[in-house]
Amino acid sequence: MPVTPSHDFPSDLLAGQEELHQVRSVLLALLKRLPWSVEPLDGFSDTGGWRKVERPASPGWTPDEQAEVEKLRSKERELAVFVTCHKYWEKVSGPDAVTARAALKHAHETPDDSLSA
């Protein structure tokens, strides 16, 4: 959903939302690469439940990996607060606020991006 003319977002709000998308993307990619457990744990297999769950042994995360995840999560929280508490939202209310927040989340997309999604 590209930004419509009715949503005149301030540049700092747009930049904050874009940075939030980027930080979340980097964090997600990092978490996918890391072992499933922060602490070293043995692997397990649980076939008695309604779905089979298996995990290999986890070597755990290194202190550097833990620090990187915490740094990204902290930045994500900071940006989420900035975007959701921005003064722009004071002048938008009701159903318009929902539409505007949805438009902001997709403001960085080009029309071609929305077709491939």
Buried (B, 14 or more C-beta within 10 A) or exposed (E): BEBEEEBEBEEEBBBBBBBBBEBBEBBEEEEEEBBEBEEEBEEEEEEEEEEEEEBEEBEBBEEEBEEBBEEBEEBBEBBBEBBEEBEBBEEEEEEEEEBBBEBBBBBBBEEEEEEEE
